[in-house]
Amino acid sequence: MEALTVGIIVFVVVFVLMMGAWFISLMINKKKAGVFKNYVKQHFPDLPEDNPILMAKQKSKAVMLDIALIINETKKELILFFTDKGKEINHKILPFRDLTAVESSDKVIGRGVFPKTYSYEKTIMLKFNNGSTYNFILEGISDKYGEGRGSELVRNIFAPWEEKLKEITG
C-alpha cells in the first residue's frame, strides 16, 4: 500500500511540474507575440494594424517563438522577423521574386514515458534564391496519430499562409 501511495504522490508532483512548465512557456510566448507586434508597429507604421502576422519557432521542440512573417502585398515583399534567445528583434525584407519554394512537412512527437504525451508538429520551409531557408514550426497537443483539436488548430493556422506563399512562387 505504501508503494502505491508513493507512486501516486510522485505522479501528481511530476504532473504539477509539467503543467507549471507548460503554463510558463505559454506566458513567455504570449509576451513574445506582443514584442513582435510592437516591433512591427514601431518599424513599419505604414502596415495596417490588422495585417496578419505568422509567429512560430525555427527549431523543432523549441519552446519560444523566435521567427515571424508578414506578407506585404502592397510592396510585393516578405518581411521576416527574428529574435535570438530573447534578445532584440531583427528583420529582413525580401521581394516576392526571391522566394523560390515553399515546402511543408509534419510529424508526431512522443514525449515522456508514462503517461506519454504526443504533439503534432508542422513545418513550413521557405527557400530563397540566395540559398537561405527559413523554417516556421508550430505544434499542438494531439494523439499518437496526429489527430485532435491541437493538430487541427496547427493545420488551420498554417493553411492560408501556405496557400498564399505557394501562390507567390507561382
C-alpha positions as CSV (number, residue, x, y, z in Angstrom):
1,M,0.0,0.0,0.0
2,E,2.9,2.4,0.8
3,A,4.4,1.9,-2.6
4,L,1.1,2.8,-4.3
5,T,0.8,6.0,-2.2
6,V,4.4,7.0,-3.0
7,G,3.7,6.3,-6.7
8,I,0.6,8.4,-6.7
9,I,2.4,11.3,-5.0
10,V,5.3,11.1,-7.4
11,F,2.9,11.1,-10.4
12,V,1.0,14.1,-9.0
13,V,4.2,16.1,-8.3
14,V,5.5,15.3,-11.9
15,F,2.2,16.2,-13.4
16,V,2.0,19.6,-11.5
17,L,5.6,20.4,-12.5
18,M,4.8,19.6,-16.2
19,M,1.7,21.8,-16.1
20,G,3.7,24.6,-14.5
21,A,6.3,24.4,-17.2
22,W,3.6,24.4,-19.9
23,F,1.9,27.5,-18.3
24,I,5.3,29.4,-18.1
25,S,6.0,28.6,-21.7
26,L,2.5,29.8,-22.7
27,M,3.1,33.1,-20.8
28,I,6.5,33.6,-22.4
29,N,5.1,33.1,-25.9
30,K,2.2,35.5,-25.2
31,K,4.8,38.1,-24.2
32,K,6.9,37.3,-27.3
33,A,3.9,37.8,-29.5
34,G,3.4,41.2,-28.1
35,V,7.0,42.1,-28.6
36,F,6.8,41.1,-32.3
37,K,3.7,43.2,-32.7
38,N,5.2,46.2,-31.1
39,Y,8.3,45.9,-33.2
40,V,6.1,45.8,-36.3
41,K,4.2,48.9,-35.2
42,Q,7.4,50.8,-34.5
43,H,9.4,49.9,-37.6
44,F,6.6,49.5,-40.1
45,P,4.0,52.2,-39.3
46,D,2.7,52.1,-42.9
47,L,1.5,48.5,-42.5
48,P,-2.2,48.2,-41.5
49,E,-2.7,47.1,-37.9
50,D,-4.9,44.2,-39.0
51,N,-2.2,42.8,-41.3
52,P,-1.8,39.1,-40.4
53,I,1.5,38.0,-38.8
54,L,2.7,34.4,-38.6
55,M,4.7,33.7,-35.4
56,A,6.4,30.4,-35.0
57,K,9.6,28.6,-33.9
58,Q,12.6,27.9,-36.1
59,K,13.6,24.6,-34.4
60,S,11.7,21.5,-33.5
61,K,10.8,21.0,-29.9
62,A,11.8,24.7,-29.1
63,V,9.7,26.5,-26.5
64,M,9.9,30.1,-27.6
65,L,8.5,31.8,-30.7
66,D,11.6,33.2,-32.4
67,I,10.5,33.9,-36.0
68,A,7.7,35.9,-37.6
69,L,6.4,36.6,-41.1
70,I,4.4,39.4,-42.7
71,I,3.3,39.3,-46.4
72,N,3.3,42.9,-47.6
73,E,1.0,42.7,-50.7
74,T,1.3,46.4,-51.4
75,K,5.1,46.4,-51.9
76,K,5.3,42.7,-53.0
77,E,7.6,41.7,-50.3
78,L,8.0,39.3,-47.4
79,I,9.1,40.7,-44.1
80,L,10.9,38.2,-41.8
81,F,11.5,38.9,-38.1
82,F,14.0,37.1,-35.9
83,T,14.9,37.0,-32.3
84,D,17.8,35.1,-30.7
85,K,17.2,33.8,-27.2
86,G,15.1,36.7,-26.1
87,K,17.5,39.3,-27.4
88,E,16.5,42.2,-29.7
89,I,14.5,41.6,-32.8
90,N,15.9,42.0,-36.3
91,H,14.2,41.9,-39.6
92,K,14.9,41.1,-43.2
93,I,12.9,42.3,-46.2
94,L,12.8,40.0,-49.3
95,P,10.9,40.7,-52.6
96,F,8.4,38.1,-53.7
97,R,10.5,37.2,-56.7
98,D,13.3,35.9,-54.4
99,L,11.0,33.2,-52.9
100,T,11.8,30.0,-54.9
101,A,10.0,27.2,-53.0
102,V,7.6,26.5,-50.2
103,E,7.8,23.1,-48.6
104,S,5.8,21.6,-45.8
105,S,6.2,18.6,-43.6
106,D,4.6,17.3,-40.4
107,K,5.3,14.7,-37.7
108,V,4.1,13.4,-34.4
109,I,6.4,13.7,-31.5
110,G,6.1,11.5,-28.4
111,R,7.4,12.7,-25.1
112,G,7.7,11.1,-21.7
113,V,7.4,7.6,-20.5
114,F,4.2,7.2,-18.6
115,P,1.9,8.8,-19.4
116,K,3.3,9.5,-22.9
117,T,2.1,12.8,-24.5
118,Y,2.0,13.5,-28.2
119,S,2.4,16.6,-30.2
120,Y,1.6,17.2,-33.8
121,E,4.3,19.4,-35.4
122,K,4.0,21.1,-38.8
123,T,6.8,22.9,-40.6
124,I,6.7,25.3,-43.5
125,M,10.1,25.9,-45.1
126,L,10.7,28.9,-47.2
127,K,13.6,28.7,-49.7
128,F,15.0,31.8,-51.4
129,N,17.2,32.2,-54.5
130,N,20.2,33.3,-52.4
131,G,20.3,29.8,-50.8
132,S,18.8,30.8,-47.5
133,T,16.0,28.8,-45.9
134,Y,13.7,29.7,-43.0
135,N,11.6,27.2,-41.0
136,F,8.3,28.1,-39.4
137,I,7.3,25.4,-36.9
138,L,4.1,25.1,-34.9
139,E,3.0,22.3,-32.7
140,G,-0.2,21.3,-30.8
141,I,-1.1,18.5,-28.5
142,S,-2.5,15.5,-30.3
143,D,-2.9,11.8,-30.2
144,K,-0.3,9.4,-31.5
145,Y,-1.9,9.6,-34.9
146,G,-1.6,13.4,-35.2
147,E,-5.3,14.0,-34.8
148,G,-7.3,16.1,-32.4
149,R,-8.0,19.7,-31.7
150,G,-4.4,20.8,-31.3
151,S,-3.3,19.3,-34.6
152,E,-6.3,20.7,-36.3
153,L,-5.5,24.2,-34.9
154,V,-2.0,24.0,-36.3
155,R,-3.2,22.9,-39.7
156,N,-5.8,25.7,-39.8
157,I,-3.2,28.4,-38.8
158,F,-0.8,27.3,-41.5
159,A,-3.2,26.6,-44.3
160,P,-3.8,30.2,-45.5
161,W,-0.2,31.1,-45.2
162,E,1.0,28.0,-47.1
163,E,-1.6,28.7,-49.8
164,K,-0.6,32.4,-50.2
165,L,3.2,31.6,-50.2
166,K,2.7,28.9,-52.8
167,E,0.7,31.4,-54.9
168,I,3.6,33.8,-54.7
169,T,6.1,31.2,-56.0
170,G,3.8,30.6,-59.0
